[in-house]
Amino acid sequence: MSRTRKALFGLLLFNGLSATAGGLALMTDWIPEQASWVRDTDFPSNYFPGVILMAVVGGSSLIAAAVMVKRSEGWQLASIVAGSIMVFWIVGEVASIRAFHFLQVIYLLSGALVVIWTPARDRSSR
């Protein structure tokens, strides 16, 4: 596996595991609920955003990492979708909570790098 492919796999795992843990933290109040986080949204609490973070954001990255390791056909699409979901999640988060945290920059970059580093096609299988 090339260095870029290893880095891509590492980013997918990082995004998947941290989004899953973050979603669980929001759902179980490990992260104390901030009224300002949901004030400008349609969500009454952090629970449902936690479900989305865990299942959609984390799940897509973990699925992409798994199909990448198995070299399943279409793993590149799964990777690009997972990276795009992360980018859209962070943009939506900043827009909805109207606040900024340095971790948002890290996750925005990690999502963008997943999209950028995903090859157009798998040349290693030839």
PASEBA-1860 file (N, C-alpha, C; in nm, 3 decimals):
! residues 126
1> MSRTRKAL> 0.086/-0.117/0.000/0.000/0.000/0.000/0.091/0.124/0.000 ~ 0.061/0.219/-0.088/0.143/0.340/-0.099/0.124/0.429/0.025 ~ 0.213/0.524/0.039/0.207/0.616/0.153/0.078/0.698/0.152 ~ 0.039/0.744/0.033/-0.085/0.822/0.022/-0.206/0.735/0.056 ~ -0.204/0.610/0.012/-0.315/0.519/0.041/-0.324/0.491/0.190 ~ -0.208/0.476/0.255/-0.207/0.456/0.401/-0.260/0.580/0.473 ~ -0.221/0.697/0.426/-0.270/0.822/0.487/-0.421/0.835/0.467 ~ -0.468/0.800/0.348/-0.612/0.804/0.321/-0.687/0.709/0.415
9> FGLLLFNG> -0.636/0.588/0.430/-0.697/0.492/0.521/-0.698/0.545/0.665 ~ -0.585/0.604/0.706/-0.577/0.662/0.840/-0.677/0.774/0.861 ~ -0.694/0.859/0.760/-0.793/0.967/0.771/-0.935/0.913/0.779 ~ -0.965/0.811/0.700/-1.099/0.751/0.705/-1.125/0.691/0.843 ~ -1.026/0.623/0.899/-1.043/0.568/1.034/-1.056/0.678/1.138 ~ -0.971/0.779/1.129/-0.977/0.891/1.222/-1.114/0.958/1.217 ~ -1.160/0.990/1.096/-1.291/1.053/1.081/-1.403/0.963/1.133 ~ -1.396/0.836/1.097/-1.502/0.744/1.137/-1.509/0.721/1.287
17> LSATAGGL> -1.395/0.695/1.347/-1.394/0.667/1.491/-1.425/0.792/1.573 ~ -1.368/0.906/1.534/-1.394/1.027/1.612/-1.537/1.078/1.593 ~ -1.593/1.063/1.475/-1.734/1.104/1.455/-1.828/1.011/1.531 ~ -1.796/0.883/1.533/-1.877/0.788/1.609/-1.871/0.819/1.758 ~ -1.751/0.843/1.807/-1.736/0.878/1.949/-1.803/1.012/1.980 ~ -1.788/1.110/1.892/-1.852/1.240/1.912/-2.003/1.230/1.911 ~ -2.057/1.148/1.821/-2.201/1.127/1.817/-2.252/1.063/1.944 ~ -2.181/0.961/1.990/-2.219/0.897/2.117/-2.210/0.995/2.233
25> ALMTDWIP> -2.107/1.079/2.231/-2.090/1.178/2.338/-2.206/1.277/2.340 ~ -2.252/1.318/2.223/-2.368/1.409/2.217/-2.496/1.338/2.263 ~ -2.512/1.214/2.223/-2.634/1.140/2.255/-2.644/1.107/2.404 ~ -2.533/1.085/2.469/-2.535/1.041/2.609/-2.496/1.152/2.706 ~ -2.482/1.273/2.656/-2.445/1.389/2.738/-2.306/1.379/2.801 ~ -2.214/1.302/2.738/-2.073/1.307/2.781/-2.022/1.448/2.758 ~ -2.069/1.507/2.648/-2.041/1.648/2.621/-2.161/1.723/2.677 ~ -2.140/1.808/2.776/-2.254/1.880/2.834/-2.330/1.960/2.728
33> EQASWVRD> -2.461/1.947/2.732/-2.544/2.013/2.632/-2.532/2.165/2.642 ~ -2.513/2.226/2.529/-2.507/2.372/2.519/-2.634/2.418/2.448 ~ -2.715/2.496/2.512/-2.839/2.543/2.451/-2.811/2.621/2.322 ~ -2.699/2.689/2.317/-2.666/2.770/2.199/-2.641/2.683/2.076 ~ -2.602/2.555/2.095/-2.575/2.469/1.981/-2.701/2.435/1.903 ~ -2.815/2.429/1.968/-2.938/2.392/1.898/-3.038/2.508/1.890 ~ -3.001/2.622/1.944/-3.092/2.736/1.948/-3.142/2.775/1.809 ~ -3.054/2.778/1.710/-3.092/2.822/1.575/-3.121/2.705/1.481
41> TDFPSNYF> -3.156/2.591/1.538/-3.188/2.473/1.457/-3.329/2.425/1.492 ~ -3.372/2.323/1.422/-3.502/2.261/1.451/-3.490/2.148/1.553 ~ -3.371/2.126/1.608/-3.349/2.018/1.702/-3.374/2.065/1.845 ~ -3.451/1.989/1.923/-3.476/2.029/2.061/-3.358/2.000/2.155 ~ -3.269/1.910/2.113/-3.154/1.873/2.196/-3.040/1.828/2.105 ~ -2.930/1.786/2.166/-2.816/1.737/2.090/-2.830/1.591/2.049 ~ -2.936/1.523/2.091/-2.948/1.380/2.068/-2.952/1.346/1.918 ~ -3.045/1.406/1.844/-3.058/1.371/1.702/-2.936/1.413/1.620
49> PGVILMAV> -2.877/1.532/1.643/-2.751/1.561/1.573/-2.643/1.459/1.607 ~ -2.643/1.407/1.729/-2.548/1.302/1.766/-2.570/1.174/1.688 ~ -2.697/1.140/1.666/-2.730/1.021/1.586/-2.678/1.039/1.444 ~ -2.700/1.156/1.386/-2.653/1.183/1.249/-2.501/1.178/1.244 ~ -2.436/1.241/1.341/-2.290/1.241/1.345/-2.235/1.099/1.354 ~ -2.293/1.019/1.442/-2.245/0.883/1.460/-2.276/0.796/1.338 ~ -2.401/0.793/1.296/-2.443/0.699/1.192/-2.401/0.741/1.051 ~ -2.425/0.866/1.018/-2.401/0.910/0.880/-2.255/0.950/0.859
57> VGGSSLIA> -2.206/1.041/0.943/-2.069/1.090/0.924/-1.968/0.981/0.962 ~ -1.981/0.926/1.082/-1.889/0.821/1.124/-1.906/0.693/1.045 ~ -2.030/0.655/1.026/-2.058/0.530/0.954/-2.006/0.531/0.811 ~ -2.024/0.643/0.742/-1.976/0.648/0.602/-1.825/0.634/0.595 ~ -1.754/0.696/0.688/-1.607/0.685/0.688/-1.561/0.544/0.724 ~ -1.627/0.481/0.820/-1.589/0.345/0.858/-1.620/0.245/0.746 ~ -1.732/0.265/0.679/-1.765/0.178/0.565/-1.663/0.198/0.454 ~ -1.628/0.324/0.426/-1.529/0.351/0.321/-1.394/0.288/0.356
65> AAVMVKRS> -1.354/0.294/0.481/-1.227/0.232/0.523/-1.234/0.080/0.505 ~ -1.346/0.020/0.539/-1.360/-0.125/0.527/-1.357/-0.170/0.382 ~ -1.429/-0.100/0.294/-1.430/-0.142/0.153/-1.297/-0.110/0.085 ~ -1.226/-0.011/0.138/-1.092/0.018/0.085/-0.997/-0.096/0.115 ~ -1.000/-0.145/0.239/-0.912/-0.256/0.278/-0.945/-0.381/0.199 ~ -1.074/-0.405/0.177/-1.115/-0.524/0.101/-1.094/-0.506/-0.049 ~ -1.061/-0.383/-0.090/-1.045/-0.348/-0.232/-1.169/-0.383/-0.311 ~ -1.283/-0.358/-0.249/-1.410/-0.382/-0.317/-1.426/-0.282/-0.430
73> EGWQLASI> -1.495/-0.326/-0.532/-1.520/-0.236/-0.644/-1.603/-0.118/-0.594 ~ -1.563/0.000/-0.633/-1.635/0.120/-0.592/-1.588/0.180/-0.461 ~ -1.476/0.132/-0.407/-1.429/0.187/-0.279/-1.396/0.334/-0.293 ~ -1.352/0.375/-0.413/-1.319/0.516/-0.433/-1.443/0.604/-0.417 ~ -1.555/0.558/-0.470/-1.679/0.634/-0.455/-1.718/0.644/-0.308 ~ -1.706/0.534/-0.236/-1.738/0.536/-0.093/-1.648/0.634/-0.018 ~ -1.521/0.639/-0.056/-1.427/0.730/0.008/-1.462/0.876/-0.022 ~ -1.491/0.906/-0.147/-1.526/1.043/-0.185/-1.656/1.086/-0.117
81> VAGSIMVF> -1.753/0.997/-0.111/-1.879/1.029/-0.043/-1.853/1.056/0.105 ~ -1.773/0.973/0.170/-1.744/0.993/0.313/-1.673/1.125/0.338 ~ -1.575/1.158/0.256/-1.506/1.286/0.271/-1.599/1.404/0.248 ~ -1.685/1.392/0.149/-1.781/1.499/0.120/-1.881/1.517/0.233 ~ -1.926/1.406/0.290/-2.018/1.413/0.403/-1.953/1.487/0.519 ~ -1.826/1.458/0.546/-1.755/1.527/0.654/-1.748/1.677/0.627 ~ -1.712/1.714/0.505/-1.703/1.856/0.470/-1.838/1.924/0.487 ~ -1.945/1.865/0.435/-2.077/1.924/0.446/-2.124/1.930/0.592
89> WIVGEVAS> -2.090/1.829/0.671/-2.127/1.829/0.812/-2.064/1.948/0.882 ~ -1.935/1.971/0.859/-1.866/2.081/0.927/-1.919/2.215/0.881 ~ -1.941/2.232/0.753/-1.997/2.358/0.702/-2.135/2.381/0.764 ~ -2.217/2.277/0.767/-2.350/2.289/0.828/-2.343/2.317/0.977 ~ -2.246/2.255/1.044/-2.230/2.277/1.188/-2.194/2.423/1.217 ~ -2.099/2.475/1.143/-2.059/2.615/1.164/-2.176/2.708/1.136 ~ -2.249/2.680/1.030/-2.364/2.765/0.994/-2.476/2.757/1.097 ~ -2.499/2.638/1.152/-2.613/2.623/1.242/-2.584/2.667/1.385
97> IRAFHFLQ> -2.463/2.637/1.436/-2.437/2.677/1.575/-2.379/2.818/1.583 ~ -2.337/2.869/1.468/-2.286/3.007/1.460/-2.173/3.032/1.560 ~ -2.085/2.933/1.566/-1.968/2.942/1.654/-1.853/2.871/1.585 ~ -1.734/2.896/1.634/-1.616/2.838/1.573/-1.531/2.769/1.680 ~ -1.477/2.653/1.642/-1.385/2.580/1.728/-1.272/2.527/1.638 ~ -1.150/2.522/1.690/-1.036/2.480/1.608/-1.051/2.339/1.553 ~ -1.126/2.253/1.621/-1.147/2.117/1.570/-1.223/2.117/1.438 ~ -1.304/2.219/1.416/-1.377/2.226/1.290/-1.282/2.241/1.172
105> VIYLLSGA> -1.173/2.311/1.192/-1.072/2.324/1.087/-1.007/2.189/1.059 ~ -0.975/2.116/1.164/-0.913/1.985/1.150/-1.004/1.890/1.073 ~ -1.132/1.887/1.109/-1.225/1.795/1.042/-1.258/1.841/0.901 ~ -1.263/1.971/0.877/-1.284/2.021/0.741/-1.167/1.979/0.652 ~ -1.047/1.995/0.703/-0.927/1.954/0.628/-0.923/1.803/0.607 ~ -0.956/1.727/0.711/-0.951/1.581/0.696/-1.053/1.532/0.594 ~ -1.171/1.592/0.592/-1.270/1.555/0.492/-1.225/1.592/0.352 ~ -1.170/1.712/0.338/-1.122/1.757/0.207/-1.005/1.671/0.158
113> LVVIWTPA> -0.915/1.635/0.249/-0.801/1.550/0.209/-0.846/1.411/0.167 ~ -0.950/1.359/0.230/-1.003/1.229/0.187/-1.048/1.238/0.041 ~ -1.119/1.346/0.007/-1.166/1.363/-0.131/-1.047/1.380/-0.225 ~ -0.951/1.463/-0.188/-0.837/1.492/-0.274/-0.748/1.370/-0.293 ~ -0.722/1.294/-0.187/-0.630/1.181/-0.194/-0.692/1.053/-0.248 ~ -0.822/1.050/-0.269/-0.884/0.930/-0.326/-0.852/0.924/-0.475 ~ -0.789/0.813/-0.520/-0.753/0.804/-0.661/-0.878/0.788/-0.748 ~ -0.865/0.832/-0.874/-0.975/0.821/-0.968/-1.011/0.676/-0.994
121> RDRSSR> -0.910/0.588/-0.997/-0.934/0.445/-1.015/-0.822/0.368/-0.947 ~ -0.849/0.245/-0.916/-0.752/0.162/-0.844/-0.653/0.102/-0.944 ~ -0.533/0.159/-0.947/-0.430/0.110/-1.040/-0.354/-0.008/-0.984 ~ -0.364/-0.031/-0.852/-0.286/-0.138/-0.789/-0.343/-0.276/-0.819 ~ -0.466/-0.285/-0.869/-0.527/-0.415/-0.893/-0.494/-0.468/-1.033 ~ -0.423/-0.389/-1.114/-0.390/-0.432/-1.250/-0.271/-0.522/-1.253
END
